Amino acid sequence: MPPQPPSAASRDEPVIRDRGDACPGALRLHAADDGHLARIRIPGGMLDAGAALLLADAADRLGDGHIDLTSRGNAQLRGLGASCGGELQGVLVRAGLLPAPTHERVRNIVASPLTGLDRRALPDVAPWVAELDRLLCASAPAAGLSGRFLFALDDGRGDVTSLDADVNLAAAGDGDRALLWTADPADALLVAAADGPRAALAAAGYFLDAVRRAGTRAWRVSELPAEQAMLSEELAARLAASGIPAAVVRDRAAPSGPPPEPGVVEGPEGAAALSVFAPLGRLTTAQWRRLAGLTGRLRLTPWRGIVVPGLPAGAAAGALAELAAAGLVTAPGDPWRSVTACTGKPGCAKSRADVRADARAVVVQAAPGTRPLPVHWSGCERRCGHPRGTAWADVVATADGYDLTATGRAPLRGVPASELPAALAAVRRTTSHDAAKK
């Protein structure tokens, strides 16, 4: 399997942070080579049309006319001017996307994008999203969380519990209970579903106490040293002290399931949703407005996709065809479905290549109907934006070309960009052959 990104460090190898967290936010802009960048946290990825259209207006007036989707279901504006902070802040306040400045970067909450929308009749965890966000923003200690600390709220299908979140809350039973865990799902706590958001916040408070004891300035649970590992028994005691009954559950497997595929999602009572993806996680404001105008609601996903809920079932196929014509990924077999990339040149000074352009060249040359090979393109060894939860092939730019690493294959070093289509096609063929033998 490709090596894990630095943020996925093992707890046995604690990361010693010698500086504060500089993760971008809506107010703390990041200076990039193509201008400044603002990252807007959208809890659960849930956005209404009014807020979405205000973001599009800001991208056109203040940025480069695009909206990027992140691997946590958030939105980014790029190409911003250094002096636009005050105007952007006003836009975000009007959109309802900016809480107290002390808390705007800690609202990293992912949730199952299809919760309450399909026919699986799983519990709807959307109310958890709103409640956890409210509790986070009302908690003074929670402002101490890093901008990388992640909460995952799963309705039992197991899609977002695969994202290596720091605090996981998954619906269990008939929806009246929930499993809560941090580092290890085999060492979880069972709590009442109604207590889930409060329990998740308490787990984050426990993490902050562990960080203070460790003295390592850890940003993620995985970065805590072994001697400060979070224990389910202590978390249960903390919950009990807060009036939240909790029972330790040993060796219970976490739910596990795939993310939503692009296409029409059939819902109950004649409703439908659309699931689409943005090539390389980047939308024009025209595409964004088209999506926002369909039903007035959007859900951004951690896989750089968008779910549009609330369509009549009879109108879904036609609306999906319109989105395909607008350049969005609407079918599972689309070559863009399995390609992600960091910003690369010219936006990032650390990148050694224009990875987006090189990725496009490979996609264009892909044979129609071929099984997509999941590939993440990185401009340097930091591998920003690397997807979690699946075994992706890695293409990393170096001074000598690209290094290609894939599961079960010897790495290829210094591959010229012009030879990557053939190299990736060869990996795809051998991967398909191995899968067929199984």
MARKEBA-461800 format. One record per residue (C-alpha): residue in one letter; x, y, z. Coordinates in pm, whole numbers, plus 50000, padded with zeros to 5 digits. Example, Ala and Ser with C-alpha at 12.3 -4.5 7.8 and 13.67 -1.06 7.14 Angstrom:
! MARKEBA-461800
A512304955050780 S513674989450714 
END
This chain:
! MARKEBA-461800
M500005000050000 P501285035349934 P502945051850233 Q500525071250450 P500555109350454 P502315125950749 S498955133750912 A498255096650933 A501225089751160 S501055059851390 R500385066551754 D503565046851827 E505515074351649 P504265106551808 V504635138651613 I506345166451806 R504875199351688 D507215228951728 R504695254851609 G501025262951624 D498545250151371 A498635271551056 C495745253950883 P493905279150662 G490475291850752 A487925317150638 L489675344650833 R493225331450835 L494055332950465 H496895312350325 A499305329350085 A499765307549776 D501505314249446 D498175320949275 G496935344849545 H495445339149887 L493315309149982 A490325307850217 R488985274950352 I485355276750461 R484205249650702 I480755236050617 P479715211250891 G478465179050737 G478885195750397 M475285207750429 L474605240250249 D471495258850137 A471175277749810 G471405312249966 A474775304750124 A475985286449812 L475175315749584 L476905340249814 L480025318449796 A479835318449416 D479535356449411 A482595359149638 A484565335449414 D483745356949111 R484325391149271 L487225383249504 G488785351249370 D489505332049052 G485935321948966 H486225286449100 I485245267549415 D487405238549530 L486085209349735 T488285195050009 S488685159750142 R486615170050445 G483585182650259 N484585219050293 A484935246350029 Q487945267149927 L488255299849741 R491565306549563 G493155336149392 L492005360349662 G493615394249710 A495575400150029 S493245428250138 C489895410850077 G489575396150428 G487075421450558 E484805418950254 L484955380950257 Q484125380650626 G481005401250557 V479895376950286 L480365346950512 V478465363350796 R475515369850563 A475715333650445 G475625320350802 L478995303550748 L481055322451003 P480665316151377 A482815333051638 P486305339151493 T487825317451765 H485925286851643 E485655289551266 R488525265251195 V487425237951439 R484105229651268 N485545199651086 I482545176351079 V481925150250809 A478665130750791 S477275103050573 P476205123050264 L473195101050185 T471855100250539 G468085103250532 L468035103950150 D468095068150022 R465995037250079 R468245020250331 A466125033650617 L469185040950829 P468985067151104 D469235103050982 V472295118451147 A471755153451003 P470415165051345 W473695153451499 V475575176651265 A473615207351371 E473815198751740 L477545190751744 D478285222851554 R476245242651806 L478035226252099 L481465231451944 C480875268351883 A479545273052237 S482515255752402 A485435278052500 P487875248652535 A486955235852187 A488625266552038 G491905249352130 L491375221451875 S493555222851567 G492095230251226 R492885194251134 F490945176851413 L488065157651254 F484665144951371 A482885117751169 L479135112151211 D478075079851042 D474505067051001 G475645030851014 R476635026050650 G480335029950734 D481325055350470 V482755083250684 T484085060350959 S486705050050700 L488235085050700 D490495081751006 A488605108051203 D489715117451552 V486245112851701 N483815088351541 L480115085851621 A478165058551439 A474465050351468 A473815015751613 G470874993451689 D467585008051571 G469005043051579 D468445047651951 R472105041052033 A475475051551900 L479025038651906 L481705063852002 W485435058651958 T488645077551896 A491685056951795 D490265021651787 P486715010451699 A487394977851881 D487504998052203 A484325018252163 L481635031352394 L477915026252354 V475835057152433 A472265068252374 A471885084052030 A470415115152188 D473655119252388 G475895113852085 P476885149852006 R477605157952372 A479645126152401 A481635135152088 L482445169452231 A483505153352561 A485875130652367 A487455161452207 G487855176652554 Y489595145052670 F491965148052372 L492845184052464 D493655172952820 A495845144852684 V497695169752463 R498415192052763 R499745162452960 A501875150452669 G503365184652595 T503725175952224 R501215200852080 A499565171951892 W496925181551637 R495355146951588 V494555117451814 S497005096251611 E499815119951713 L499505113552087 P502385093852241 A501495058952363 E501695068852729 Q498985094952672 A496725072752461 M493035079152512 L491435050752710 S487785040852676 E487465035653051 E488585071153126 L486335085152856 A483405065353001 A484145080153343 R484235115153198 L480925109253023 A479335095953341 A480505127053528 S478695147553262 G475495127753303 I475995106052993 P475765068453062 A478255048852853 A479275012352833 V482584999652697 V482074976452399 R485014953852319 D485924939951978 R482904953651794 A483734960451432 A483124995251301 P480654998151014 S482384998350679 G480965007950342 P481785026750023 P481145063449952 P478225072449726 E478735065849358 P477725091749099 G474215088248961 V470595089649072 V469905079549433 E466375066549478 G464765078549797 P461555071449985 E458105083049879 G458955092749524 A461945114449611 A465405112349464 A468855127449506 L471695132349262 S475295123149335 V477965139149117 F481705145849134 A483815175449033 P486855166848819 L489895171849043 G487535186249305 R487235219649126 L484055236349002 T483445267748804 T480965291348964 A478605283748672 Q478635246848764 W478205255649131 R475215278049060 R473605251248844 L473865226649132 A472545251449388 G469595260249167 L468215224949133 T466565221549475 G468135248449692 R470165223349893 L473635208449856 R475715183550047 L479465184549984 T481135151050038 P484615141950170 W485285125649831 R485045159149650 G481545152049534 I478185169049569 V474825153849659 V471705172949559 P468705161549767 G465015167249720 L464255160449352 P461075143549230 A462065108949110 G460695115648763 A462925146048714 A466165130748840 A467445114748518 G466965146448315 A468665167848579 L471595143548591 A471995145848214 E472135183848240 L474885181348500 A476845157548276 A476575182947994 A477905209148236 G481095188948281 L480415170848607 V481065133948671 T477725115848672 A478615079248609 P480775054748809 G482815045148503 D483895080448420 P487735082148414 W487585113448632 R485835093548904 S489095079749037 V491545108448987 T492455133449258 A495295158349280 C496825185149496 T496925220949366 G500335217449200 K501935244648992 P501325273448945 G499285276349267 C501785260249506 A505405271049536 K506445236949673 S505085217649378 R507535204849119 A504975200648840 D501605211448707 V500035179248829 R496495189048729 A497525194148367 D499445161348365 A496485143248523 R494175157348255 A496505144847984 V496345109548126 V492545110348158 V492135122347801 Q494235093047678 A492355066947882 A490695040447666 P486875042447676 G485315017147908 T488535008548095 R488285001548464 P489475033148643 L492625030448852 P492365052649162 V495285076649138 H496295106549350 W498695131549194 S501025150949421 G503405179149338 C505755170049624 E506275144749902 R503725161850130 R500955146249920 C498335171950019 G494715161749977 H495485124649963 P492255104349991 R491835082250294 G490155049050338 T491165032950007 A494375020349850 W495205046449587 A498095045949347 D500425075049417 V502015096649150 V504465120749314 A506455147149126 T510215147049187 A513165165549041 D513595136748794 G510005131148683 Y507285112048869 D507495083549119 L504645058549079 T503705036449373 A500815011649370 T499714984349605 G501664952349554 R503874967349283 A507544977249287 P507805015449275 L508725031748947 R511115061148986 G511625091448768 V508935083848511 P508655112548258 A505225128148238 S504915117247874 E505345080747977 L502865081048265 P499795071448058 A501505039047951 A502865032148301 L499465037248465 A497755016348197 A500174987948270 V499424989948642 R495694990548564 R495984959248349 T497904939548609 T495554950948885 S492554939648679 H494274906348608 D494984900448978 A491394909049067 A490094884848804 K492234856448947 K490664862149289 
END
